[in-house]
Amino acid sequence: MRSMGLIGTIYRTIFFELKNLPSKSACARLIRFRLNANGAEFIQEIQFPAQFQPKSNAVLFVHGVDYVDDREAINDFIQPLAEACGLDKSRRHSEFYLLTWNSMLFSQTARDEMGLRNLRRLLFYAAAFLWWGLIWRDAERRAGDAAATLAEFLEAAFGTGYPIGSVKGFAPTAVTHSAGALVWAKAIKLLSERRPDLIHQGINIGRWWNLQPALPASAFCGQGDYAAVAALYDGARPNHLVWFSRMDFILGGFYRLARRAPAMGQFGSSNRLIRQRDVTWMTMEAHGNNVLMRLSGSFFARARRALRVDARALGLV
């Protein structure tokens, strides 16, 4: 009887979550922070696009789904990555930003309801699997809203900065993970549609470290949704790098079920002109950076070298 009561609680929680999906908002915020030997230090929240006046070599992070807040994103995504590749000690970059957004797949109420017991949570996610397409597509809707906010900040930075072609012109390095790639790609696409004059003048769009992107593998191909975005990163230098893992559990399971398409973060981009790194041997089935950076054994030694090689190629360190 207790098991039937638990199952009833799980389904009531899921139906409550599904009912409230349309009311969820992205609540996107742009946070400036500092990286140092002691970790990350919050500096300020950029309230309006006009306040976003970054240096030419700013680094902008965008996290993926299921982060509670900006602090969790910094602790579980940014800091481990920064420490492993040496970004926290870099002399090239001193200005860091995070575009944080409401990426929670389930509300905090649902998380509290399910508690911390592994079996209870496992049953909850197994039951929610039946509606995973709806849940993921709503997360993508919020990612689109977050992209619209980010595009406004980028337009202000590109449009009011130094003259096009100036060595001091704004040319950010984007570091995205999972659905953060969707936010960034949509934002750049929106920017190019709103301000075609900037694109035609040949702005330096910067660089993009695209970690296990939750995008269709065909997104950067000729007829793909973001082919024009990928084309902006074409050049003699490695301005765009995609990481993918063929064993990625989240992208191979949940994403494939929701989108009915292979994920770029699992199989790489179908556009083979894009520079890519197969990190299956490092990450195995893991997807989140909080998992990747804490795997035991010799992972740290292997990962640190690859991270630093690519961070150096992208001019981060």
C-alpha positions as CSV (number, residue, x, y, z in Angstrom):
1,M,0.0,0.0,0.0
2,R,2.9,2.3,0.8
3,S,4.3,1.8,-2.7
4,M,0.9,2.7,-4.3
5,G,0.8,5.8,-2.2
6,L,4.3,6.7,-3.4
7,I,3.4,6.1,-7.0
8,G,0.3,8.3,-6.6
9,T,2.4,11.1,-5.1
10,I,4.9,10.8,-8.0
11,Y,2.2,11.1,-10.6
12,R,0.4,14.0,-8.8
13,T,3.8,15.8,-8.7
14,I,4.4,15.2,-12.4
15,F,1.0,16.4,-13.5
16,F,1.4,19.5,-11.3
17,E,4.7,20.2,-13.1
18,L,3.2,19.7,-16.5
19,K,0.3,22.0,-15.7
20,N,2.7,24.8,-14.7
21,L,5.1,24.5,-17.6
22,P,3.6,27.4,-19.6
23,S,3.9,29.8,-16.6
24,K,7.7,29.3,-16.2
25,S,9.8,32.2,-17.4
26,A,13.4,32.4,-18.3
27,C,14.3,35.1,-15.8
28,A,17.6,35.6,-17.6
29,R,20.3,37.6,-15.8
30,L,23.8,38.7,-16.8
31,I,26.2,38.4,-13.9
32,R,29.8,39.7,-13.8
33,F,32.2,37.9,-11.6
34,R,35.9,37.5,-11.0
35,L,38.0,34.3,-10.9
36,N,41.0,34.0,-8.6
37,A,42.8,31.4,-6.5
38,N,40.1,31.4,-3.9
39,G,37.3,30.8,-6.4
40,A,34.7,33.0,-7.9
41,E,33.8,36.4,-6.6
42,F,30.5,38.1,-7.5
43,I,31.0,41.7,-8.8
44,Q,27.7,42.9,-10.1
45,E,24.5,42.1,-12.0
46,I,24.2,44.0,-15.3
47,Q,20.7,45.4,-15.1
48,F,20.3,47.0,-18.5
49,P,22.0,46.5,-22.0
50,A,23.4,50.0,-21.8
51,Q,25.4,49.0,-18.7
52,F,27.1,46.2,-20.6
53,Q,30.4,47.7,-21.7
54,P,32.9,44.9,-21.5
55,K,36.5,44.9,-22.5
56,S,37.4,43.4,-25.9
57,N,38.5,40.1,-24.5
58,A,35.6,39.3,-22.2
59,V,34.6,35.7,-21.5
60,L,30.9,34.9,-21.4
61,F,29.6,31.6,-20.0
62,V,26.2,30.2,-20.6
63,H,25.1,27.1,-18.6
64,G,22.8,24.3,-19.6
65,V,19.7,22.9,-18.0
66,D,18.8,22.1,-14.4
67,Y,20.9,24.6,-12.5
68,V,19.2,26.1,-9.5
69,D,20.9,29.5,-9.6
70,D,24.0,31.4,-10.7
71,R,26.0,30.2,-7.7
72,E,25.4,26.6,-8.5
73,A,26.3,27.2,-12.2
74,I,29.6,28.9,-11.1
75,N,30.5,26.2,-8.6
76,D,29.5,23.2,-10.7
77,F,30.2,24.4,-14.3
78,I,32.6,27.3,-14.4
79,Q,35.0,26.9,-11.5
80,P,36.0,23.3,-12.2
81,L,36.5,24.1,-15.8
82,A,38.5,27.2,-15.1
83,E,40.8,25.4,-12.6
84,A,41.4,22.5,-15.0
85,C,42.3,24.6,-18.0
86,G,44.1,27.4,-16.0
87,L,41.6,30.1,-16.8
88,D,41.6,31.3,-13.2
89,K,45.3,32.2,-13.6
90,S,45.1,33.6,-17.1
91,R,46.7,37.0,-17.8
92,R,44.8,37.4,-21.0
93,H,41.3,37.5,-19.5
94,S,40.2,39.3,-16.4
95,E,36.5,40.0,-17.2
96,F,34.1,37.2,-16.8
97,Y,30.3,37.1,-17.3
98,L,27.6,34.4,-16.8
99,L,24.3,34.5,-18.6
100,T,22.1,32.6,-16.1
101,W,18.6,31.5,-16.7
102,N,15.8,29.5,-15.2
103,S,16.8,26.1,-16.6
104,M,15.3,23.9,-14.0
105,L,13.5,20.9,-15.5
106,F,11.5,20.5,-12.3
107,S,10.5,23.0,-9.7
108,Q,12.2,23.2,-6.3
109,T,8.9,22.0,-4.9
110,A,9.0,18.8,-6.9
111,R,12.6,18.3,-5.8
112,D,11.7,18.7,-2.2
113,E,8.7,16.4,-2.6
114,M,10.8,13.6,-4.0
115,G,13.5,14.1,-1.3
116,L,17.0,12.8,-1.4
117,R,16.2,9.0,-1.4
118,N,17.7,7.5,-4.5
119,L,14.8,5.0,-5.1
120,R,12.2,7.8,-4.8
121,R,14.0,10.0,-7.2
122,L,14.7,7.2,-9.6
123,L,11.0,6.3,-9.7
124,F,10.1,10.0,-10.2
125,Y,12.4,10.4,-13.2
126,A,11.3,7.0,-14.7
127,A,7.7,8.1,-14.6
128,A,8.5,11.6,-15.9
129,F,10.3,9.9,-18.9
130,L,6.9,9.4,-20.5
131,W,6.5,13.2,-20.8
132,W,10.1,14.1,-21.4
133,G,9.4,15.6,-24.8
134,L,7.1,18.2,-23.3
135,I,9.5,19.0,-20.4
136,W,12.5,19.4,-22.7
137,R,10.7,21.5,-25.2
138,D,9.6,23.9,-22.5
139,A,13.2,24.2,-21.4
140,E,14.1,25.0,-25.0
141,R,11.3,27.7,-25.0
142,R,12.9,29.3,-21.9
143,A,16.3,29.0,-23.6
144,G,14.9,31.0,-26.5
145,D,13.7,33.7,-24.1
146,A,17.1,33.8,-22.5
147,A,18.7,34.2,-25.9
148,A,16.5,37.2,-26.6
149,T,17.8,38.8,-23.5
150,L,21.4,38.0,-24.3
151,A,21.0,39.3,-27.8
152,E,20.0,42.7,-26.4
153,F,23.2,42.8,-24.3
154,L,25.3,41.7,-27.2
155,E,23.7,44.3,-29.5
156,A,24.6,47.0,-27.0
157,A,28.2,45.8,-26.7
158,F,28.8,45.4,-30.5
159,G,26.8,48.5,-31.5
160,T,28.3,51.0,-29.1
161,G,31.9,49.7,-28.8
162,Y,35.0,50.6,-30.7
163,P,35.0,51.0,-34.5
164,I,34.7,47.9,-36.6
165,G,38.1,46.4,-37.2
166,S,39.7,48.1,-34.3
167,V,42.0,45.9,-32.2
168,K,40.0,47.0,-29.2
169,G,36.7,46.0,-30.7
170,F,34.4,43.7,-28.7
171,A,35.2,40.1,-29.5
172,P,33.9,37.8,-26.7
173,T,34.9,34.3,-26.1
174,A,31.7,32.2,-25.4
175,V,32.0,29.1,-23.3
176,T,28.7,27.1,-23.4
177,H,27.6,23.7,-22.1
178,S,24.7,21.6,-23.3
179,A,21.6,23.8,-23.8
180,G,23.8,26.8,-23.2
181,A,24.8,26.3,-26.9
182,L,21.2,26.7,-27.9
183,V,21.0,30.0,-26.0
184,W,24.2,31.3,-27.6
185,A,23.3,30.2,-31.1
186,K,19.8,31.7,-30.9
187,A,21.3,35.0,-29.5
188,I,23.8,35.3,-32.3
189,K,21.1,34.5,-34.9
190,L,18.8,37.1,-33.4
191,L,21.6,39.7,-33.4
192,S,22.4,39.0,-37.0
193,E,18.7,39.5,-37.9
194,R,18.3,42.7,-35.9
195,R,21.5,44.3,-36.9
196,P,22.5,43.0,-40.4
197,D,24.6,46.1,-40.7
198,L,27.0,44.8,-38.0
199,I,27.3,41.5,-39.8
200,H,27.9,43.1,-43.2
201,Q,30.6,45.3,-41.7
202,G,32.4,42.2,-40.7
203,I,32.4,42.3,-36.9
204,N,34.7,40.0,-35.1
205,I,32.2,37.7,-33.5
206,G,34.9,36.3,-31.3
207,R,35.4,32.6,-30.3
208,W,33.2,29.8,-29.1
209,W,34.1,26.8,-27.0
210,N,31.0,24.6,-27.5
211,L,31.0,21.8,-24.9
212,Q,28.6,18.9,-25.5
213,P,26.0,21.0,-27.2
214,A,22.3,20.1,-26.9
215,L,21.7,20.9,-30.6
216,P,20.8,18.7,-33.5
217,A,23.9,17.3,-35.2
218,S,22.8,19.0,-38.4
219,A,22.3,22.5,-36.9
220,F,25.4,23.9,-38.5
221,C,24.9,22.3,-41.9
222,G,23.6,24.1,-45.0
223,Q,19.9,23.9,-44.2
224,G,20.4,23.8,-40.4
225,D,18.8,26.3,-38.1
226,Y,22.2,27.8,-37.2
227,A,24.3,27.3,-40.3
228,A,24.7,31.1,-40.7
229,V,25.8,31.4,-37.1
230,A,28.5,28.7,-37.6
231,A,29.6,30.5,-40.8
232,L,30.4,33.7,-38.7
233,Y,33.1,31.7,-37.0
234,D,34.8,30.6,-40.2
235,G,38.4,31.7,-40.5
236,A,42.0,30.7,-40.6
237,R,42.2,30.5,-36.7
238,P,40.3,28.0,-34.6
239,N,37.5,30.2,-33.6
240,H,34.9,27.5,-32.9
241,L,35.5,24.2,-31.2
242,V,32.8,21.5,-30.5
243,W,33.3,18.8,-27.8
244,F,31.2,15.6,-28.1
245,S,31.0,12.3,-26.3
246,R,29.5,9.3,-28.1
247,M,28.5,7.8,-24.7
248,D,26.8,10.9,-23.3
249,F,23.8,9.5,-21.4
250,I,21.7,12.7,-21.2
251,L,22.0,13.5,-24.9
252,G,21.8,9.9,-26.0
253,G,18.7,9.3,-24.0
254,F,16.6,12.3,-22.9
255,Y,17.6,14.6,-25.7
256,R,17.1,11.9,-28.4
257,L,13.7,11.1,-27.0
258,A,12.6,14.7,-26.9
259,R,14.0,16.0,-30.2
260,R,13.9,12.8,-32.3
261,A,17.3,13.7,-33.7
262,P,20.9,12.8,-32.9
263,A,22.6,15.4,-30.7
264,M,25.7,17.3,-31.7
265,G,27.1,16.8,-28.2
266,Q,26.9,13.0,-28.7
267,F,28.0,12.6,-32.4
268,G,29.6,15.9,-33.3
269,S,28.5,18.3,-35.9
270,S,27.6,16.9,-39.3
271,N,29.4,19.9,-40.8
272,R,32.9,18.4,-40.8
273,L,34.5,21.7,-41.5
274,I,34.0,22.7,-37.9
275,R,36.8,21.9,-35.6
276,Q,35.8,19.1,-33.2
277,R,37.2,17.0,-30.4
278,D,35.8,13.5,-29.5
279,V,36.1,13.4,-25.7
280,T,34.4,10.0,-25.3
281,W,37.5,8.5,-23.8
282,M,37.5,11.2,-21.2
283,T,33.9,11.8,-20.3
284,M,32.3,8.4,-21.0
285,E,28.6,8.7,-20.2
286,A,28.9,11.8,-18.1
287,H,27.3,15.1,-19.3
288,G,27.5,17.7,-16.6
289,N,30.7,19.4,-15.8
290,N,30.2,18.9,-12.1
291,V,30.4,15.1,-12.9
292,L,33.2,15.4,-15.4
293,M,35.6,17.3,-13.1
294,R,35.1,14.9,-10.2
295,L,35.6,11.5,-11.8
296,S,38.1,9.4,-10.1
297,G,41.2,7.7,-11.4
298,S,43.4,9.3,-14.0
299,F,40.6,11.5,-15.5
300,F,42.1,14.7,-14.1
301,A,45.4,14.1,-15.7
302,R,43.8,13.3,-19.1
303,A,41.2,16.0,-19.0
304,R,43.5,18.8,-17.9
305,R,45.8,18.4,-20.8
306,A,43.0,18.4,-23.4
307,L,41.3,21.3,-21.7
308,R,44.5,23.4,-21.7
309,V,45.4,22.5,-25.3
310,D,42.0,23.7,-26.5
311,A,41.8,26.7,-24.1
312,R,45.2,27.8,-25.5
313,A,44.1,27.3,-29.1
314,L,41.0,29.5,-28.4
315,G,43.2,32.2,-26.8
316,L,41.7,31.7,-23.3
317,V,45.0,31.1,-21.6
